[in-house]
Amino acid sequence: MGAKPKPRTIVIVALPGVQLLDVAGPLDVFAEANVQAGYPAYALFVAGAEPGPIRSSSGVRLMPDRIVDRDFQEPIDTLLVAGCPNAAEVPTDGSVVDWLRRRTSRTRRFGSVCSGAFFLAAAGLLDGRRVTTHWAVADTLARKFPSVTVDKDAIYVIDGKLRTAAGVTAGLDLALALVEEDLGRDTAMRVASQLVMFFKRPGGQMQFTRGGEAVPAGRAALQELQRWVAANPGLDHSVASLATRMELSSRHFARLFRAEVGVTPATWVEEARVNAARRLLEFGNEAPKQVALHCGFADADTLRRAFHRHVGVTPAEYRKRFARITEVPRRER
């Protein structure tokens, strides 16, 4: 038998307030890959910004193996930054950001989990790249760093040597994808089986968003109209009918709506109807045909296509994952 390859060094940067699963999830995937491969394919390290324990968001303290900017002499194969609160306010001249600028140029690949993407963006490492992050901060990342293309539905994104994952558990999906890159599909599938996780998770992260309803925007009269649409999704909400309700011409209404709300009336109405369908699928037992009717879709197939566009899965898949569990009544003795 030939000599086993040297372990790849995996470093996860963890900062104060980090979510433990952003760190522990990927590390467990890599550790299990060592077991399934039958040799130490990975050497795993947690890096902190300064000496001493790192207090996580749950209050549990994590002791780093190394300190950035002073303890790493050996090459780093894969460098990941875990998310933490206030990552959106990270200064572009911070010590961690400066270290990332220097070290990522010497790594085979680098990336982030959740809001860790803000540290890479602050370092200028995401310019011109396609990335993802947690859906709740995706718009903030895109607004703060306009040169970055943010895919807020993706579970993880691969762009050259860059790897980015959405929120929290998506770090496991990304780590598994890295194992597949390094050790092959069979090993990655055994890891997924042992950790009881999807080998390839179905759908994107938009199925997990909890926006509740399309948010009204624009002048007061337009916001009132949007609230009425959201409360009555099954009615006729064509441009002509909405313009009549506003006592405007169709052309003027459509132009005004897009200018103040940012999308066309049809796009906003479809989003409001999909959100109404989500609620019915979560809390009701109606068939898709009835859900479509109550939410203003022509038929179940039209609902399915619109739902998949906005949520990333079909209504049936969504109900299977998110329907409320009905409590079974206890039998009296």
C-alpha positions in Angstrom: 0.0 0.0 0.0 1.2 3.5 -0.8 1.8 6.2 1.8 -1.3 8.1 2.8 -1.4 11.8 1.8 -0.5 14.4 4.3 -3.5 15.8 6.2 -5.1 18.9 4.8 -5.1 21.7 7.4 -8.6 23.1 8.0 -8.9 26.3 9.9 -12.2 27.8 11.1 -12.0 31.3 12.5 -14.4 31.8 15.4 -15.0 35.3 16.9 -16.9 36.4 20.0 -20.6 35.6 19.8 -20.1 32.9 17.2 -22.8 30.2 16.9 -21.3 26.9 18.0 -22.9 25.0 15.1 -21.1 27.3 12.6 -17.9 25.8 14.0 -18.8 22.4 15.4 -21.0 21.4 12.4 -18.3 21.6 9.7 -15.6 20.2 12.1 -17.8 17.1 12.8 -18.2 16.5 9.1 -14.4 16.7 8.6 -13.7 14.5 11.7 -16.2 11.9 10.4 -14.5 12.0 7.0 -11.3 11.0 8.8 -13.1 8.0 10.2 -14.7 7.0 6.9 -11.5 7.5 5.0 -9.6 5.3 7.4 -6.7 7.8 7.9 -6.3 11.4 9.0 -7.3 13.2 5.9 -7.8 16.5 7.8 -6.0 18.3 10.6 -8.6 20.6 12.3 -8.0 23.9 14.1 -10.2 26.6 15.5 -8.6 30.1 15.4 -9.5 33.0 17.6 -8.7 36.7 17.4 -6.9 36.8 20.8 -5.9 34.4 23.5 -8.5 32.9 25.9 -11.9 31.3 25.5 -14.4 32.5 22.9 -17.8 33.1 24.3 -20.4 31.8 21.8 -24.0 33.0 21.3 -25.3 30.3 23.6 -22.9 31.3 26.4 -20.7 28.2 26.0 -17.0 29.0 25.7 -14.8 27.6 23.0 -11.0 27.4 23.4 -9.1 28.2 20.2 -6.2 26.1 19.1 -4.4 29.0 17.5 -4.5 32.8 17.4 -4.8 34.6 14.0 -1.9 36.7 12.9 0.8 35.0 15.0 0.4 31.3 15.5 0.2 30.0 11.9 3.5 29.1 10.3 2.4 26.0 8.4 0.4 26.2 5.2 -3.5 26.3 5.5 -5.4 24.2 3.0 -8.9 25.5 3.7 -9.7 28.6 5.7 -13.3 29.3 6.8 -14.8 32.2 8.8 -17.8 31.4 11.0 -20.6 33.9 11.5 -21.2 36.1 14.5 -23.4 38.9 15.7 -22.6 42.4 14.3 -20.6 40.9 11.5 -22.1 43.5 9.2 -20.3 46.2 11.1 -16.9 44.7 10.8 -14.2 47.4 10.1 -12.2 47.0 6.9 -8.9 47.6 8.8 -9.4 45.2 11.7 -6.7 42.7 12.6 -8.7 39.7 11.5 -9.6 41.3 8.2 -6.0 42.2 7.6 -4.9 38.6 8.4 -7.6 37.2 6.0 -6.3 39.4 3.2 -2.8 38.0 3.6 -3.6 34.3 4.3 -6.3 33.6 1.7 -3.8 34.3 -1.1 -1.8 31.3 0.2 -4.7 28.9 0.8 -6.0 26.3 -1.7 -9.6 27.5 -0.9 -11.3 29.8 1.5 -14.8 30.8 2.5 -17.4 31.5 5.1 -20.4 30.1 7.0 -23.4 32.3 7.6 -22.5 36.0 8.3 -18.8 35.2 8.2 -19.1 36.4 4.6 -19.0 40.0 5.9 -15.4 39.5 7.1 -14.3 38.3 3.6 -16.2 41.1 2.0 -14.6 43.7 4.3 -11.2 42.3 3.2 -12.2 42.8 -0.5 -12.1 39.1 -1.1 -15.6 38.8 -2.5 -15.4 41.6 -5.1 -16.8 40.4 -8.4 -17.7 37.0 -6.8 -21.0 35.1 -6.5 -21.7 34.2 -2.8 -24.4 33.3 -0.3 -25.0 34.0 3.3 -27.9 33.7 5.8 -31.1 34.9 4.1 -31.7 37.4 7.0 -28.6 39.4 6.2 -28.3 38.7 2.4 -29.8 42.0 1.4 -27.5 43.9 3.9 -24.4 42.2 2.4 -25.6 43.0 -1.2 -26.3 46.7 -0.2 -23.1 47.2 1.7 -20.9 45.5 -0.9 -22.5 46.2 -4.3 -19.6 44.6 -6.2 -20.6 41.2 -4.7 -23.3 39.1 -6.3 -25.4 37.6 -3.4 -27.5 34.5 -4.0 -29.8 34.5 -1.0 -31.5 31.2 -1.9 -28.4 29.0 -2.3 -27.4 26.6 0.5 -23.8 27.0 -0.5 -22.0 28.6 -3.5 -18.7 27.6 -5.1 -16.9 30.3 -7.1 -13.3 29.4 -8.0 -11.4 28.9 -4.7 -14.1 30.6 -2.8 -16.8 28.7 -0.9 -19.7 30.3 1.0 -22.5 28.8 2.9 -25.9 30.1 4.1 -26.9 30.1 7.8 -25.8 27.7 10.5 -26.7 24.1 9.4 -25.7 25.0 5.8 -22.1 24.8 7.1 -22.5 21.1 7.3 -23.7 21.0 3.7 -20.7 23.0 2.6 -18.2 20.8 4.6 -19.7 17.7 3.0 -19.3 19.2 -0.4 -15.6 19.9 0.4 -15.2 16.3 1.5 -16.7 15.1 -1.8 -14.2 17.3 -3.6 -11.3 15.9 -1.7 -12.1 12.3 -0.9 -14.8 11.4 -3.4 -18.5 10.8 -3.5 -18.5 7.4 -1.8 -16.7 8.7 1.3 -18.9 11.8 1.4 -22.0 9.7 1.2 -20.8 7.5 4.1 -20.2 10.7 6.1 -23.7 11.9 5.4 -25.2 8.6 6.4 -23.3 8.5 9.7 -24.3 12.0 10.6 -27.9 11.5 9.4 -27.9 14.4 7.0 -28.9 14.9 3.4 -26.1 14.2 0.9 -27.6 16.9 -1.2 -30.3 19.0 0.6 -33.4 19.5 -1.5 -34.4 23.1 -2.2 -32.8 26.4 -1.2 -32.8 28.4 2.0 -35.8 30.6 1.0 -38.1 27.8 2.2 -36.9 28.6 5.7 -37.5 32.4 5.6 -40.2 33.6 7.9 -41.1 37.0 6.3 -44.8 36.3 6.9 -46.0 38.6 4.2 -44.8 40.9 1.5 -43.8 44.1 3.3 -45.8 47.2 2.3 -43.7 50.1 0.8 -44.2 53.4 -0.8 -46.7 56.2 0.0 -49.5 55.6 2.5 -52.1 55.0 -0.2 -49.9 52.3 -1.8 -49.2 50.7 1.6 -52.9 50.5 2.3 -53.5 48.9 -1.1 -50.8 46.3 -0.4 -52.3 45.4 3.0 -55.7 44.9 1.3 -54.1 42.7 -1.3 -52.4 40.6 1.4 -55.6 40.3 3.3 -57.6 39.3 0.2 -55.3 37.2 -2.0 -58.1 35.4 -3.8 -59.6 38.5 -5.4 -58.8 39.9 -8.8 -55.6 41.9 -8.5 -54.8 42.7 -12.1 -53.1 46.1 -12.8 -56.4 47.4 -14.1 -58.4 46.4 -11.0 -55.7 47.8 -8.6 -55.5 51.0 -10.6 -59.2 51.5 -10.4 -59.1 51.0 -6.7 -56.5 53.8 -6.5 -58.4 55.9 -9.0 -55.5 56.1 -11.4 -55.0 55.0 -15.0 -53.4 51.6 -15.4 -50.2 53.1 -16.9 -49.8 55.7 -14.2 -50.5 53.2 -11.4 -48.0 50.6 -12.8 -45.3 53.3 -13.1 -45.9 54.7 -9.7 -46.0 51.3 -8.0 -42.7 50.2 -9.5 -41.0 53.5 -8.7 -42.1 53.5 -5.0 -42.2 49.8 -4.2 -39.3 48.6 -6.4 -41.1 45.8 -8.2 -44.0 45.5 -10.6 -47.6 45.1 -9.2 -47.7 41.6 -10.6 -44.5 40.5 -8.8 -45.7 42.0 -5.5 -49.1 40.3 -5.8 -47.6 36.9 -6.6 -45.3 37.2 -3.6 -48.3 38.1 -1.4 -50.3 35.1 -2.8 -47.4 32.7 -2.2 -47.0 33.9 1.4 -50.8 33.3 1.9 -50.3 29.8 0.4 -47.5 29.1 2.8 -49.7 29.9 5.8 -52.5 27.6 4.5 -50.0 24.8 3.8 -48.5 25.1 7.3 -51.8 25.4 9.3 -54.5 23.8 7.1 -55.3 20.5 5.5 -56.8 21.8 2.2 -55.8 20.1 -1.1 -53.5 22.1 -3.4 -56.4 22.9 -5.6 -58.3 24.6 -2.8 -55.1 26.4 -1.6 -54.7 27.7 -5.1 -58.3 28.9 -5.3 -58.2 30.7 -1.9 -54.9 32.4 -2.8 -55.8 33.7 -6.3 -54.0 31.2 -8.5 -55.8 29.8 -11.5 -55.1 26.2 -10.6 -52.8 24.0 -8.6 -50.2 23.9 -11.4 -50.0 27.7 -11.5 -49.6 27.7 -7.7 -46.8 25.0 -7.9 -44.8 27.1 -10.4 -45.1 30.3 -8.5 -44.4 28.6 -5.2 -41.2 27.0 -6.6 -40.1 30.4 -8.0 -40.3 32.1 -4.6 -39.6 29.3 -2.1 -37.5 26.9 -4.1 -39.6 23.8 -3.4 -43.1 22.6 -4.4 -46.1 23.1 -2.2 -46.2 19.4 -1.4 -42.6 19.4 -0.3 -43.1 22.5 1.8 -46.2 21.0 3.6 -44.3 17.8 4.3 -41.5 19.8 6.1 -43.4 22.6 7.7 -47.0 21.6 8.4 -48.0 22.0 12.0 -48.0 18.8 13.9 -51.5 18.1 15.2 -51.5 16.9 18.8 -53.1 13.5 19.3 -55.8 13.8 22.0 -55.0 11.7 25.1 -57.4 8.9 25.8 -59.2 9.1 29.1 -58.7 6.2 31.4 
